[in-house]
Amino acid sequence: MSKILGIDLGTAITKMATIVNGEPKCLETREGSVLMPSVVALSKSDERIVGILAKRQAITNPKNTIHSVKRFIGRRFSDPEVQKELKRLSYETRERKDGGVEVKMGDKWHTPIEISSMLLQKMKLDAEEKLGEKVESVVITCPANFDDSQRTATKTAGEIAGFKVLRIINEPTAAALAYGLGKKKEQKVVVYDFGGGTFDVTILDLVPGEKEDTVEVLATGGEAHLGGNDFDQNIMDWIVDKFKKEQGIDLSKDPLALQRLKEAAENAKIELSSAQETDINLPFITSDSAGPKHLNYKISRTELDNMNRDLVEKSINRVAETLKESKLSKGDINEVILVGGTTLVPAVKSAVKDFFGKNPNTSINPEEVVATGAAIQAEVLRAKEEG
């Protein structure tokens, strides 16, 4: 009986999980991390690279590094939202004959489906290497607001990667499944999903049934450009600004320095989730006629909170709007669950707690919860197939 994967195919990060000894477990990629950046690139030596290695050379090889294709999958090039997105990209795009989007990597044009399939194929190969056996079937998650065309495109990407796609399920539904909510009694659940690239909030009504539990999406909302990447960008801007004032050199004009800054900013944000202060130390960041320049700054959690306060508020405002849409009050909500790496930022967690007047449920790692739920769903479907 071959293993089945649950895959959380994210805008910024992709994760996979399976059932190991009866328990759902996220699997690491070959590079040793559970979190794989959703990035595909053609390196300067014409080699296709996927994941962390592709992300590491993104700033120095911007034209051939493809990211965020989930924003275009199953959508039309002429869609005003898509047009807005295309302006933000470092790589080339054009309209396909069928009205969809194509992206250029090297001298070849690819569809978002093909790029997504490259991400899924890496997941499949790494899972097989890790488990020492073939992986044939998969359940893939997508946002609750994906339409039929986007869901079909996601399914096709899975099939091109060599999977039998058992089902495409909503990310918030997968998160609720991982928590086993709605099993014993009806529950109204808010899924607050703050990822690397996007923010989504979904209100679910979970009702236990004799044969099958039902999950109804009461309302869903989000911000297409609100995520952990914006926190990183604010830290980068802060460093660039400080360095320019002190040294008179603008690091934002130097791609190699920027690549290092981006990694340092992300690491500082992660460290400040558990520490009150951290160092950003980048020796030989640049040089001028006087010789090499080093960068070494302290940044505190309070400074981080101040520079990102408006981002956190934006997410909470979106929650309030979505709650209003569902015609429910805060008191009607039985459970709030956190999804996505950005919810590990203490200021985010406390903003959610303050809004709802209760602690959100964080007993499952928010970065792994969607993939975990997808693996549980995969196992349920397998059991049904086998009767």
C-alpha positions, -999 to +999 in steps of 0.1 A: +000+000+000+018+031-012+019+063+009-004+092+001+007+128+005-012+159+017+004+190+001-002+226+011+008+244-022+013+280-009+020+313-027+053+317-008+059+283+009+049+247+001+047+219+027+039+181+026+027+156+051+018+119+053+006+094+079+035+078+097+027+051+123-009+062+124+000+099+130+001+128+105+036+141+101+052+168+079+081+156+058+113+174+052+126+181+017+160+169+006+175+202+019+163+193+055+134+217+060+097+211+062+092+245+045+100+247+008+099+281-008+075+281-038+102+292-061+116+277-094+146+291-112+170+285-141+204+290-126+232+309-144+246+275-155+212+266-171+202+242-144+166+241-131+165+245-093+135+244-070+128+255-034+154+270-011+183+269-036+161+289-061+152+314-034+188+319-024+197+333-058+165+352-065+179+387-061+210+381-082+191+362-109+157+380-109+147+374-145+149+336-143+135+331-108+098+324-108+078+329-076+042+336-066+027+317-096-003+306-074-015+342-080-020+334-118-030+297-118-063+293-137-068+330-142-070+352-173-042+375-184-068+403-189-082+400-154-077+434-137-064+417-105-038+398-126-027+429-144-021+446-111+000+415-099+021+414-131+035+449-124+052+436-092+072+409-109+109+407-118+104+381-145+087+384-179+051+374-186+028+375-216-007+365-227-012+329-240-033+321-270-060+308-247-061+340-227-041+327-197-007+339-183+027+326-194+060+332-176+095+332-191+124+313-176+155+311-196+144+312-233+113+291-227+077+301-218+058+282-191+023+283-178+016+287-140+003+251-141+038+239-154+057+259-128+034+246-100+039+210-113+077+215-109+071+224-072+049+194-068+073+171-086+101+181-062+078+173-033+070+139-048+107+130-054+118+142-020+089+123-003+098+091-021+135+095-011+125+102+025+100+073+028+119+048+006+088+040-014+067+052-042+041+079-036+013+079-061-017+098-047-021+132-033-046+157-017-037+193-025-051+223-007-062+257-022-077+289-008-114+289+000-120+316-026-105+296-055-130+292-084-135+261-105-109+271-131-083+277-104-091+243-087-090+224-121-056+241-129-042+230-095-054+195-101-038+195-136-005+206-120-006+176-097-013+152-126+016+166-146+039+161-116+029+124-117+003+122-090-032+108-089-050+138-074-077+124-050-091+158-041-085+195-040-096+208-006-099+242+010-070+253+032-092+264+061-111+230+059-077+212+061-067+232+091-100+224+109-095+187+100-061+187+116-076+200+148-104+174+146-130+202+150-167+196+145-165+159+154-186+159+185-207+191+182-214+219+158-188+246+159-182+280+143-146+284+136-124+313+124-093+303+105-068+332+106-042+324+079-012+348+077+013+333+053+044+345+036+027+361+007-010+364+015-035+368+043-068+349+044-096+347+070-124+321+067-154+314+089-165+278+089-196+261+102-186+225+112-215+200+117-209+164+127-229+139+106-237+102+110-218+093+079-198+124+071-192+157+089-201+187+069-180+219+065-197+250+053-178+282+044-199+310+059-176+338+047-141+343+034-119+373+029-083+383+026-055+406+014-037+394-017-005+413-007-001+410+030+023+384+044+055+377+062+074+390+032+061+425+040+075+422+075+109+413+060+107+442+035+101+467+064+131+453+082+152+456+050+140+492+045+150+500+081+185+486+076+190+503+042+179+536+057+201+533+088+232+523+067+226+551+042+225+577+070+256+564+087+278+554+057+263+574+028+259+542+008+226+530-006+225+492-003+193+489-022+212+495-054+234+465-048+218+431-057+244+410-038+240+430-007+202+429-010+202+391-012+221+390+021+199+416+036+167+397+027+180+365+044+192+385+075+158+404+078+139+371+077+162+355+103+158+386+126+120+384+124+121+347+133+145+352+161+124+381+176+095+357+179+113+341+209+139+368+219+135+404+229+165+416+208+187+402+181+218+412+161+219+417+123+256+412+116+267+413+079+305+416+075+319+429+042+284+440+031+299+465+006+330+487+001+340+522-010+373+538-018+382+536+019+378+499+019+353+472+030+322+482+051+306+460+078+270+461+090+261+453+126+228+465+141+207+455+170+170+453+165+144+448+193+110+432+193+095+466+201+111+481+170+098+452+149+063+457+163+063+494+156+074+490+120+048+464+113+019+476+134-001+488+103+002+453+087-012+436+118-040+461+120-049+455+083-053+418+090-076+424+120-097+449+100-102+422+074-113+398+101-139+423+114-152+428+078-155+390+072-172+384+105-197+411+097-203+394+063-211+361+080-237+379+102-220+364+133-207+382+164-174+375+182-194+357+208-207+332+183-172+319+175-163+287+193-127+284+182-100+305+165-072+287+148-039+302+135-024+291+103+008+303+085+043+313+097+035+349+103+012+339+132+043+330+151+051+367+155+040+376+191+023+409+181+001+390+156-010+364+182-018+390+208-038+411+182-060+381+175-064+374+212-074+410+219-099+411+190-117+379+200-112+382+237-098+347+239-067+328+232-064+313+197-058+276+194-021+271+186-016+235+197-006+224+162+024+242+145+007+269+123+032+263+095+023+226+093-014+225+101-028+227+065-005+200+051-013+179+082-050+183+075-046+174+039-028+142+049-057+133+072-081+139+044-060+117+021-061+089+046-099+092+049-103+090+011-080+060+010-101+042+037-133+049+017-117+036-015-107+004+002-141+001+019 
